[in-house]
Amino acid sequence: MEIERKVYIQIVEEAKAHSPLECCGYLAGVGTTVSRAYPMNNIDQSREHFSFDPAEQFTTVKRIRKENLKVLAVYHSHPETPARPSGEDIRLAFDPDISHVIVSLIGEQPAVRSFQIRNGLVKLEELTIV
């Protein structure tokens, strides 16, 4: 997957702004290139997990479709843990056709990684900034 630099910067800054709570949202684009981030509220207001508000999620998906884009990934931050899916992230990965992008803030520099999660199996996905 490719992600436009402006989107990469946007989700890293969002993760920093929401820390110590997790931030979350959708990444959308055309083909395999992410061109837009759609931040949503983490209704759990948690340091360890996130949940979308169903009404906001529905409205966001409609907006993405209206803009002729496709949801390519769910993103969220890990303010206090590495950029890898937690057990909960794996358990709740219901759509095998989208990626899961995680922004970790634990190192000197934020780490952003993308994963495919299918049937409980996690595969690191190449993420290129363009």
N, C-alpha and C positions, 0 to 999 in steps of 0.2 A: 504494500500500500504506500502511496505517496501522500504527503500532507503539505499544503502550502505553508511557507514560513510564517506568514501572518497568523494563520490558525494555530500553528504550533506555539507561537509566542502568546497568543490569546489564552490557550488552555493552561499554559504554565503560569501565567499571571493570575488567572482565575483561581488556580490551586493555591497559590501563595496568599491571595486575598481572603480566601475562605478558611485557611488553616487556623486553628487545628481541626476544623471540621472537613469532611470530604465534600468536594464539589462534584457535579455530574451534569451530563447532557448528551446530546447526539452530535456526531460528525457526519456531514453529508457532502455529496459531490456527484461527479459523473465518472463512470468507469471505476477505476481504482484510485482516483485522486480526490482527496478531501479538500474542498474549497470553502467550507463554512462550518462554524461551530454554533450550536444552538444550546446555550446554557439553560439548565432547568434547576428548579429548587430541589434541594435534598430535604424532603419532608421529614426524614429521620433526625436531621440535625445531629449527626453522629460523627465521631472520630474514626469509626471502624466499619461503617457500611452506609449505603445510600438507598433511597427509594424515590422514584418519580411520583409526583402527583398525577393520578390517572387522567384528570381533565387537562392538565397542562401538557402531558405527554401526547394526548390525542390532538390537541390544538397544534402542537409543534410538528407532528407527523403530517397533518394537513397542510401546514405552511411549507414544509419541505417539498411535498408533492406539488403544491401550487407553483413553487419556484423551479419546477422541473428538475429537481435533484432527487437523489436516493439516499436513504440512511445507510451509511457504510460502517459505522461503528457507534458503540456506546463508549463514552469516556467517563472516567472518574479519577479522583486523586486518592493517594495513600499518603497522608501527611506524616505518618510515623512508621511506615513499613515500606519494604522494597516494591519496585515496579514489577510485581508478579501477581497473578490472580490468587486471592485467598480462597479458602474452602467454600465460603459463602458465594464468592464471585463465580466459582465453577458450578456450584449447585444451582444458581439462579440464571445461568446462561442458557436461556430457552431457545434463542434464535441462532441456529448453526450457520446462517448465511451472513452474519455481521461480525465484525471484529470487536475486540475489547481493548481499548487504549487506556493505559494506566499511567498517571503522572505521580512519581514519587518525589517527596521533598526531603528525604533523610540524608542525602549526601551533600557534598559541597555545592554541587550543581544538580538541578532537578534532572531526573531520569524519566524518559518517556519511552514506553514500549508498547507494542501491539501484539495481541494474541488471538488465535482462532481457538474457540472452545466448542468441541463437538462430542456429545455423548460422554461428558466428563473428562475427555482427553484435551490437554492443553498443548498448543503448538505455538512457539514464538514465531512471529511474522516479521519479515523485514519491513522497516518503516523508514522511508526516505523523505527528507525535507527538501522541497523544491521551491 
